[in-house]
């Protein structure tokens, strides 16, 4: 992986903090702001008695957007945090990753 690619992903230390590049933070924040707007829009639709199917369609779009954020974070986590901890000999991180994956797959 090239240095520029590495900057796109999170870099985690053993104190369990993520360190995102400024570009990644901006990307995630933009996506989350858009999702926040979608949720407010859904609330407005309900307040205006919008047809149920239309509301459900917007909820599905919002869930998809949240899943995209999760996928970005998971990719960065696997390419940096998981790799780093395995290289340090911390194999418990594999069990942690499996729990995370199960959580994501329930949806």
C-alpha positions in Angstrom: 0.0 0.0 0.0 1.3 3.4 -0.9 1.8 6.2 1.7 -1.0 8.2 0.2 -3.4 5.3 0.5 -2.3 4.8 4.1 -3.3 8.3 4.9 -6.9 7.5 3.9 -7.3 4.9 6.6 -7.4 5.0 10.4 -4.3 4.4 12.4 -5.0 2.9 15.8 -2.8 2.6 18.8 -3.0 0.2 21.7 -5.0 2.7 23.8 -7.9 2.0 21.4 -8.1 5.4 19.7 -8.4 5.9 16.0 -6.4 8.6 14.3 -8.1 9.5 11.0 -6.5 11.6 8.3 -8.0 15.0 7.8 -9.4 13.8 4.4 -11.0 10.8 6.0 -12.5 12.9 8.8 -13.9 15.3 6.2 -15.3 12.5 4.1 -16.9 10.8 7.2 -18.3 14.1 8.5 -19.8 15.0 5.2 -21.5 11.6 4.9 -22.8 11.8 8.5 -24.1 15.3 8.0 -26.0 14.1 4.9 -27.4 11.2 6.9 -28.4 13.6 9.7 -30.3 15.6 7.1 -31.9 12.5 5.8 -33.1 11.6 9.3 -34.5 15.1 9.8 -36.3 14.8 6.4 -37.8 11.5 7.5 -39.1 13.1 10.7 -40.6 15.9 8.6 -42.2 13.3 6.3 -43.9 11.7 9.2 -45.0 15.0 10.6 -46.6 15.8 7.2 -48.3 12.4 7.0 -46.4 11.4 3.9 -47.4 8.1 2.4 -45.8 5.2 4.3 -44.1 3.7 1.3 -42.3 6.9 0.6 -41.1 7.2 4.2 -39.9 3.6 4.1 -38.0 4.3 0.9 -36.2 7.2 2.6 -35.4 5.1 5.7 -33.9 2.4 3.4 -31.7 5.1 1.7 -30.5 6.3 5.1 -29.7 2.8 6.3 -27.7 2.3 3.1 -25.8 5.5 3.7 -25.0 4.4 7.3 -23.8 1.0 6.0 -21.4 2.8 3.6 -19.9 4.8 6.5 -19.5 1.5 8.4 -17.8 -0.1 5.5 -15.3 2.7 5.2 -14.5 2.6 8.9 -14.2 -1.2 8.8 -11.8 -1.1 5.8 -9.6 1.4 7.5 -9.8 -0.6 10.8 -8.7 -3.8 9.1 -5.9 -2.2 7.1 -4.4 -0.5 10.0 -5.6 -1.3 13.5 -6.0 -5.0 13.0 -2.8 -5.4 11.0 -0.8 -3.4 13.6 -2.2 -5.4 16.6 -1.5 -8.7 14.8 2.1 -7.6 14.1 2.4 -6.8 17.8 1.4 -10.4 18.6 -2.1 -9.4 19.9 -4.2 -12.2 18.3 -7.2 -11.3 20.5 -8.0 -8.6 17.9 -9.2 -11.4 15.6 -12.0 -12.3 18.1 -12.8 -8.6 18.4 -13.0 -8.3 14.7 -15.3 -11.3 14.4 -17.7 -9.8 17.0 -17.7 -6.6 15.0 -18.4 -8.4 11.8 -21.3 -10.4 13.4 -22.7 -7.1 14.6 -22.6 -5.6 11.1 -24.0 -8.7 9.4 -27.1 -8.7 11.6 -28.4 -5.7 9.7 
